[in-house]
Amino acid sequence: MISERSCDTEDWNENLALTTLPVPMFSRNDFSVWGFLKKCIGMELSKITMPIVFNEPLSFLQRITEYMEHTYLIHKACTLSDSIERMQLVAAFAVSAVASQWDRTGKPFNPLLGETFELTRDEEGYHMISEQVSHHPPISAFYSESLNQDFSFHGSIYPKLKFWGKSVEAEPKGTMTLELSKHREAYTWTNPMCCVHNVILGKLWIEQYGTVEIVNHSTGDKCVLNFKPCGMFGKELHRVEGHIQDKSKKKHQVIYGKWTECVYSIEPKVYEVNKKAEKKSGEDSKKHKQVKSVMGDDADEMPDVQETVTMIPGSTLLWRVAPRPPHSTQMYNFTNFAMTLNELEPGTIGVIAPTDCRLRPDIRAMENGDIDTASQEKERLEEKQRVARRERAKDEEEWSTRWFQQGNNRYTGAADWIYKGGYFDRRYSDLPDIY
């Protein structure tokens, strides 16, 4: 999305043109969110055609690719000889994979059946391919690997979205699998739940919560991470806490931090001593008080974000989030990494598959600030998809995926989508016409 195109929007700083979207995001103030959502309470939103006003100019396939922003953590894990130290970095990678969701309240475009996205980052040493392998239910499969075959990271995601009156809850069904070839190790985990609050009234805010269990299937080591809900006083907002244990359940390291900021590791005994001292201090001070909402009873008050994570002496920093561009709030709260994902670099057309979402006209129009065209194109593409589905039904044809096939995860046994290979051979002659 890095662009040299000029923008006529007032007060738009021209010297940001190389690191921003072509235009800042549009205002949603004129749209009645409640008028649309009131009929959706308790329903799964993936089965409902949503107005484009809810969107951000990226496909969900591109959003998945943001898992790879902190790939350096995997590269570093590959160099370590100790399995507990490797697990620390895998845990940090699992936390970092959801960090870009902070303040990202726009909904990515639903991928069309057969849509793809590829990303090659020579400087970070990996490439990645994803494909929309199912429409009902919506399933996105992805596969990435290092260019020197040190690792592969893959999975399939079936996001279930439900609207509960004031909030939208996202359950990211699907398993993440990371394989480190040098160490003959495989790790699996699932992502935490995500909730967007105040979709009707008040300031939108996001929390992640739930238990993430990372299993090393080769050694029996396990990392249990608790993404904490914000709680009554907001004290736990964004916090992550957990531990690493070996196959005999002996605790080796405690992991703590915030998924929006950073993650540390520390010896369990040191952590427990610090927690006891902190608890005693908290009981003495009783400083935490509930803040009354200025938005009325109809809004879920966003707790004041507590100051940055306090490092306990003796801790090791595993990961720290990269700062966002200063103009991020005007750009759908994109990270620098996200800002680049829709860019069509010179020579890209004719190399990437014709199903690549960078060629999707509705996303491109929205990125360029043409919301009317984006909405029209979105409707056209969805109708084209419906017509193609009816034609297949009439001819009794089954949809055939190109790059992935149904199977089972070899480590968990759960249903999964397995990469068949061949994408980067660039043989695209029989791909569907979806745009």
C-alpha positions as CSV (number, residue, x, y, z in Angstrom):
1,M,0.0,0.0,0.0
2,I,3.0,2.3,0.0
3,S,2.2,4.8,-2.7
4,E,3.7,7.8,-4.4
5,R,0.3,8.9,-5.6
6,S,-0.7,12.4,-4.3
7,C,-3.7,13.0,-2.2
8,D,-6.0,16.0,-2.2
9,T,-7.2,15.6,1.3
10,E,-6.7,18.8,3.4
11,D,-4.0,18.7,6.0
12,W,-2.5,15.5,4.6
13,N,1.2,15.7,5.0
14,E,2.9,15.1,1.6
15,N,6.1,13.9,3.1
16,L,4.3,10.8,4.4
17,A,3.4,9.7,0.9
18,L,6.0,7.0,0.7
19,T,4.9,5.3,4.0
20,T,1.1,5.7,3.9
21,L,-2.0,4.6,2.1
22,P,-3.0,6.7,-0.9
23,V,-5.6,8.5,1.2
24,P,-6.6,8.5,4.8
25,M,-9.6,6.4,6.0
26,F,-13.1,7.7,5.5
27,S,-15.5,8.7,8.3
28,R,-18.0,6.2,9.5
29,N,-20.0,8.9,11.4
30,D,-22.8,9.1,8.8
31,F,-23.6,5.4,8.9
32,S,-26.1,3.9,11.4
33,V,-24.3,0.9,12.7
34,W,-27.2,0.0,15.0
35,G,-29.7,0.2,12.1
36,F,-27.9,-2.7,10.4
37,L,-26.7,-4.7,13.4
38,K,-29.9,-4.8,15.5
39,K,-31.1,-7.7,13.3
40,C,-27.9,-9.6,13.8
41,I,-27.9,-10.1,17.6
42,G,-26.7,-13.7,18.5
43,M,-26.1,-14.5,14.8
44,E,-22.8,-15.7,13.2
45,L,-21.7,-12.6,11.1
46,S,-19.8,-14.7,8.6
47,K,-23.1,-15.7,7.0
48,I,-24.3,-12.1,6.7
49,T,-23.3,-9.7,3.9
50,M,-21.8,-6.7,5.7
51,P,-21.8,-3.1,4.4
52,I,-18.4,-1.9,3.3
53,V,-18.4,0.8,6.0
54,F,-17.3,-1.9,8.5
55,N,-14.2,-2.8,6.4
56,E,-10.5,-2.0,6.2
57,P,-8.8,-2.2,2.8
58,L,-7.2,-5.6,3.2
59,S,-8.5,-9.1,2.6
60,F,-8.6,-11.6,5.5
61,L,-5.8,-13.5,3.7
62,Q,-3.6,-10.4,4.0
63,R,-4.6,-10.1,7.6
64,I,-3.4,-13.7,8.2
65,T,0.0,-12.7,6.7
66,E,0.5,-10.3,9.6
67,Y,1.4,-13.3,11.7
68,M,4.7,-13.1,10.0
69,E,5.7,-9.6,11.1
70,H,8.0,-10.9,13.8
71,T,9.5,-13.8,11.9
72,Y,12.9,-13.0,13.4
73,L,11.7,-14.8,16.5
74,I,11.5,-18.1,14.6
75,H,14.9,-17.6,13.0
76,K,16.4,-17.0,16.4
77,A,14.7,-20.1,17.9
78,C,16.2,-22.2,15.1
79,T,19.7,-21.2,16.3
80,L,19.2,-22.3,20.0
81,S,20.2,-25.6,21.3
82,D,18.0,-25.7,24.4
83,S,14.4,-26.7,24.0
84,I,13.1,-24.5,26.8
85,E,14.8,-21.4,25.3
86,R,13.3,-22.3,21.9
87,M,9.8,-22.6,23.5
88,Q,10.3,-19.1,25.0
89,L,10.7,-17.6,21.5
90,V,7.9,-19.7,20.0
91,A,5.6,-18.4,22.8
92,A,6.8,-14.8,22.0
93,F,6.0,-15.4,18.4
94,A,2.5,-16.7,19.2
95,V,1.8,-13.5,21.2
96,S,3.3,-11.3,18.6
97,A,1.1,-12.8,15.9
98,V,-2.0,-11.1,17.5
99,A,-0.3,-7.8,18.4
100,S,-1.3,-6.1,15.1
101,Q,-5.0,-6.5,16.1
102,W,-4.6,-3.8,18.8
103,D,-7.0,-0.9,17.8
104,R,-7.7,-2.6,14.4
105,T,-11.5,-2.2,14.6
106,G,-12.1,-2.4,10.8
107,K,-13.2,-5.7,9.4
108,P,-11.0,-7.3,6.6
109,F,-12.8,-8.2,3.4
110,N,-14.1,-11.7,3.3
111,P,-12.0,-13.6,0.7
112,L,-13.7,-14.9,-2.4
113,L,-13.6,-18.7,-2.9
114,G,-10.3,-19.4,-4.7
115,E,-8.8,-16.0,-3.7
116,T,-5.0,-16.2,-2.9
117,F,-2.3,-14.0,-1.5
118,E,1.4,-14.5,-1.6
119,L,4.2,-12.7,0.2
120,T,7.9,-13.0,-0.4
121,R,10.3,-11.3,2.0
122,D,13.8,-12.0,0.9
123,E,15.3,-9.8,3.6
124,E,13.4,-11.7,6.3
125,G,14.1,-15.0,4.6
126,Y,10.6,-16.5,3.9
127,H,7.7,-16.7,1.5
128,M,4.1,-17.4,2.2
129,I,1.0,-18.4,0.2
130,S,-2.7,-18.5,1.4
131,E,-5.9,-19.6,-0.3
132,Q,-9.6,-19.3,0.5
133,V,-10.4,-23.0,0.4
134,S,-14.1,-22.9,1.6
135,H,-16.9,-20.3,1.4
136,H,-19.4,-21.9,3.8
137,P,-17.9,-22.2,6.3
138,P,-15.3,-19.6,5.4
139,I,-11.9,-21.3,5.8
140,S,-8.5,-19.7,4.9
141,A,-5.5,-21.9,4.6
142,F,-1.9,-20.6,4.7
143,Y,1.6,-22.0,4.4
144,S,4.9,-20.2,4.9
145,E,8.5,-21.5,4.9
146,S,12.0,-20.1,5.3
147,L,13.9,-19.7,2.0
148,N,16.6,-22.0,3.4
149,Q,14.1,-24.6,4.7
150,D,14.8,-23.9,8.4
151,F,11.2,-23.8,9.3
152,S,7.6,-24.0,8.1
153,F,4.6,-22.3,9.6
154,H,1.1,-23.3,8.4
155,G,-2.5,-23.6,9.4
156,S,-6.2,-23.1,8.5
157,I,-8.5,-20.6,10.1
158,Y,-12.2,-20.6,10.4
159,P,-13.2,-17.3,12.1
160,K,-16.6,-17.4,13.8
161,L,-17.9,-13.9,14.5
162,K,-21.0,-13.2,16.7
163,F,-22.7,-10.0,17.6
164,W,-23.9,-9.7,21.2
165,G,-25.6,-6.3,21.3
166,K,-22.7,-4.1,22.2
167,S,-19.8,-6.2,21.1
168,V,-18.6,-8.5,18.3
169,E,-16.8,-11.7,19.5
170,A,-14.4,-13.5,17.2
171,E,-13.4,-17.1,17.8
172,P,-10.4,-17.9,15.5
173,K,-11.0,-21.6,15.1
174,G,-8.1,-23.5,13.6
175,T,-4.6,-24.7,14.5
176,M,-1.3,-23.0,14.0
177,T,1.6,-25.4,13.4
178,L,5.3,-24.4,13.5
179,E,8.0,-26.9,12.4
180,L,11.7,-26.3,13.1
181,S,13.4,-28.7,10.7
182,K,16.9,-28.5,12.2
183,H,15.6,-29.6,15.6
184,R,12.9,-32.0,14.2
185,E,10.4,-30.2,16.3
186,A,6.7,-29.3,15.8
187,Y,4.7,-26.9,17.9
188,T,0.9,-26.4,17.7
189,W,-1.5,-23.9,19.3
190,T,-4.7,-22.0,18.7
191,N,-5.2,-18.2,18.9
192,P,-7.1,-16.5,21.8
193,M,-10.6,-15.1,21.5
194,C,-11.0,-11.5,20.4
195,C,-13.8,-9.1,21.3
196,V,-14.5,-5.6,19.8
197,H,-16.5,-3.5,22.3
198,N,-18.8,-0.6,21.7
199,V,-19.7,-1.3,18.1
200,I,-22.9,0.7,18.6
201,L,-22.0,3.5,21.0
202,G,-18.8,4.8,22.5
203,K,-15.2,4.3,21.7
204,L,-14.3,1.0,20.0
205,W,-11.8,-1.1,21.9
206,I,-10.4,-4.6,21.7
207,E,-9.5,-7.3,24.2
208,Q,-8.0,-10.7,23.7
209,Y,-8.7,-13.4,26.2
210,G,-8.5,-17.2,26.7
211,T,-5.9,-19.8,27.3
212,V,-3.4,-20.6,24.5
213,E,-1.6,-23.9,24.9
214,I,1.6,-24.4,22.9
215,V,2.7,-28.0,22.7
216,N,6.1,-29.2,21.5
217,H,5.2,-32.6,20.1
218,S,8.8,-33.7,19.9
219,T,9.9,-33.1,23.5
220,G,6.6,-32.9,25.4
221,D,7.4,-29.3,26.6
222,K,4.3,-27.1,26.9
223,C,3.7,-23.4,27.3
224,V,0.3,-22.4,28.8
225,L,-0.5,-18.7,28.2
226,N,-3.4,-16.9,29.8
227,F,-4.6,-13.9,27.8
228,K,-6.5,-12.1,30.6
229,P,-9.8,-10.4,30.2
230,C,-9.7,-6.8,31.3
231,G,-11.6,-7.4,34.5
232,M,-13.8,-4.9,36.5
233,F,-11.2,-2.3,37.0
234,G,-9.2,-2.8,33.8
235,K,-6.1,-3.8,35.7
236,E,-5.6,-6.9,33.5
237,L,-6.3,-5.3,30.1
238,H,-3.9,-6.7,27.4
239,R,-2.0,-8.8,30.0
240,V,-0.5,-12.2,29.2
241,E,0.8,-14.5,31.8
242,G,1.8,-18.2,31.7
243,H,4.6,-20.7,32.2
244,I,6.7,-23.3,30.4
245,Q,6.8,-26.8,31.7
246,D,8.5,-30.0,30.6
247,K,6.9,-33.4,30.0
248,S,7.1,-34.1,33.7
249,K,5.2,-30.9,34.4
250,K,8.2,-29.2,36.1
251,K,7.9,-25.4,35.6
252,H,11.0,-23.9,34.0
253,Q,10.1,-20.3,33.1
254,V,7.3,-17.9,33.6
255,I,6.1,-15.7,30.7
256,Y,4.5,-12.3,31.3
257,G,3.8,-9.1,29.6
258,K,1.2,-7.5,27.3
259,W,0.2,-8.6,23.8
260,T,0.2,-5.0,22.8
261,E,3.7,-4.2,24.1
262,C,6.2,-6.8,25.1
263,V,6.8,-10.3,26.6
264,Y,9.4,-11.3,29.2
265,S,10.5,-14.6,30.7
266,I,11.8,-15.2,34.3
267,E,12.5,-18.0,36.7
268,P,9.3,-19.1,38.5
269,K,10.7,-18.7,42.0
270,V,11.7,-15.1,41.3
271,Y,8.4,-14.4,39.8
272,E,6.4,-15.7,42.7
273,V,8.4,-13.7,45.2
274,N,7.7,-10.6,43.2
275,K,4.0,-11.3,42.9
276,K,3.7,-11.8,46.7
277,A,5.4,-8.4,47.3
278,E,3.2,-6.8,44.7
279,K,0.0,-8.2,46.2
280,K,1.0,-7.0,49.7
281,S,1.7,-3.6,48.3
282,G,-1.6,-3.5,46.5
283,E,-3.5,-4.5,49.5
284,D,-1.9,-1.7,51.5
285,S,-2.5,1.0,48.9
286,K,-6.0,0.1,47.5
287,K,-5.4,2.5,44.7
288,H,-7.4,0.9,42.0
289,K,-10.9,2.4,41.7
290,Q,-13.5,1.8,39.1
291,V,-13.9,4.6,36.6
292,K,-17.5,5.7,35.8
293,S,-18.4,5.7,32.2
294,V,-18.7,9.0,30.5
295,M,-20.6,7.3,27.7
296,G,-23.6,6.2,29.7
297,D,-24.9,2.7,30.5
298,D,-25.0,1.7,26.8
299,A,-21.3,1.7,26.3
300,D,-18.6,-0.7,27.7
301,E,-16.2,1.7,29.2
302,M,-12.7,1.1,28.0
303,P,-10.4,0.9,31.1
304,D,-7.5,3.3,31.2
305,V,-4.6,1.4,29.8
306,Q,-2.1,0.9,32.6
307,E,1.5,2.1,32.2
308,T,3.9,-0.2,30.3
309,V,4.8,-3.5,31.7
310,T,7.1,-3.3,34.7
311,M,10.1,-5.5,34.2
312,I,10.9,-7.7,37.2
313,P,14.7,-7.7,37.9
314,G,16.2,-10.8,36.4
315,S,13.8,-11.0,33.5
316,T,14.8,-11.6,29.8
317,L,13.0,-9.5,27.1
318,L,11.8,-11.9,24.5
319,W,9.8,-9.6,22.2
320,R,8.8,-5.9,22.0
321,V,6.2,-4.6,19.5
322,A,7.5,-2.4,16.7
323,P,6.1,1.2,17.0
324,R,3.3,2.1,14.6
325,P,3.7,5.0,12.2
326,P,2.6,8.4,13.7
327,H,-0.3,8.7,11.2
328,S,-1.6,5.1,11.9
329,T,-4.9,6.3,13.4
330,Q,-5.8,8.0,10.1
331,M,-4.9,4.7,8.3
332,Y,-7.2,2.2,9.9
333,N,-4.6,1.8,12.7
334,F,-2.3,-0.2,10.4
335,T,1.2,-1.2,11.4
336,N,4.1,-0.4,9.1
337,F,3.9,-4.1,8.0
338,A,0.2,-3.9,7.2
339,M,0.7,-0.7,5.3
340,T,2.8,-2.6,2.6
341,L,0.6,-5.6,2.1
342,N,-1.6,-4.3,-0.8
343,E,1.3,-2.7,-2.7
344,L,1.7,-3.8,-6.3
345,E,5.4,-3.3,-6.8
346,P,6.8,-2.9,-10.3
347,G,6.9,-6.2,-12.2
348,T,4.4,-7.8,-9.8
349,I,1.5,-8.1,-12.3
350,G,2.1,-11.1,-14.5
351,V,4.1,-12.8,-11.7
352,I,1.6,-13.2,-9.0
353,A,-1.5,-15.4,-9.5
354,P,-4.5,-13.7,-11.2
355,T,-6.4,-14.7,-8.0
356,D,-4.2,-12.6,-5.7
357,C,-6.2,-10.2,-3.6
358,R,-4.0,-7.3,-4.6
359,L,-5.8,-7.5,-7.9
360,R,-9.3,-7.2,-6.2
361,P,-11.0,-4.1,-7.5
362,D,-13.2,-3.4,-4.4
363,I,-10.2,-3.5,-2.0
364,R,-8.2,-1.3,-4.3
365,A,-11.0,1.2,-4.7
366,M,-11.4,1.5,-0.9
367,E,-7.7,2.0,-0.4
368,N,-7.9,4.8,-3.0
369,G,-10.8,6.4,-1.1
370,D,-13.5,5.7,-3.7
371,I,-16.0,4.1,-1.3
372,D,-18.9,4.2,-3.8
373,T,-16.9,2.2,-6.4
374,A,-15.6,-0.1,-3.7
375,S,-19.2,-0.9,-2.6
376,Q,-20.4,-1.4,-6.2
377,E,-17.4,-3.7,-6.9
378,K,-17.9,-5.7,-3.7
379,E,-21.5,-6.3,-4.7
380,R,-20.5,-7.3,-8.2
381,L,-17.9,-9.8,-7.0
382,E,-20.2,-11.3,-4.4
383,E,-22.9,-11.7,-7.1
384,K,-20.4,-13.2,-9.5
385,Q,-19.4,-15.7,-6.8
386,R,-23.1,-16.6,-6.2
387,V,-23.7,-17.1,-10.0
388,A,-20.6,-19.4,-10.2
389,R,-21.9,-21.4,-7.3
390,R,-25.3,-21.9,-8.9
391,E,-23.6,-23.0,-12.2
392,R,-21.5,-25.6,-10.4
393,A,-24.7,-26.9,-8.6
394,K,-26.5,-27.1,-11.9
395,D,-23.7,-29.0,-13.5
396,E,-23.2,-31.1,-10.3
397,E,-19.6,-30.0,-10.0
398,E,-17.6,-29.8,-6.8
399,W,-15.3,-26.9,-6.1
400,S,-11.7,-27.9,-6.4
401,T,-9.0,-26.1,-4.4
402,R,-5.8,-25.5,-6.1
403,W,-3.0,-25.2,-3.6
404,F,-4.3,-27.0,-0.5
405,Q,-6.2,-30.2,0.2
406,Q,-8.3,-31.4,3.1
407,G,-6.5,-33.7,5.6
408,N,-5.6,-34.1,9.2
409,N,-2.9,-32.3,11.2
410,R,-0.2,-34.9,11.6
411,Y,0.5,-33.8,15.2
412,T,-2.9,-33.2,16.6
413,G,-5.1,-35.4,14.4
414,A,-7.6,-32.5,14.0
415,A,-9.1,-31.6,10.6
416,D,-6.7,-29.3,8.7
417,W,-5.8,-28.1,5.2
418,I,-2.5,-29.3,3.9
419,Y,-0.4,-27.3,1.4
420,K,0.1,-29.4,-1.8
421,G,3.1,-27.4,-3.1
422,G,3.8,-26.0,-6.5
423,Y,2.5,-22.4,-6.1
424,F,5.9,-20.8,-6.7
425,D,6.4,-22.8,-9.9
426,R,4.1,-20.1,-11.4
427,R,1.8,-22.4,-13.4
428,Y,-1.5,-20.5,-13.2
429,S,-3.2,-21.4,-16.4
430,D,-6.2,-23.2,-14.9
431,L,-7.1,-20.8,-12.1
432,P,-10.7,-19.6,-11.7
433,D,-11.9,-16.1,-12.9
434,I,-13.1,-14.6,-9.6
435,Y,-12.6,-10.9,-10.3
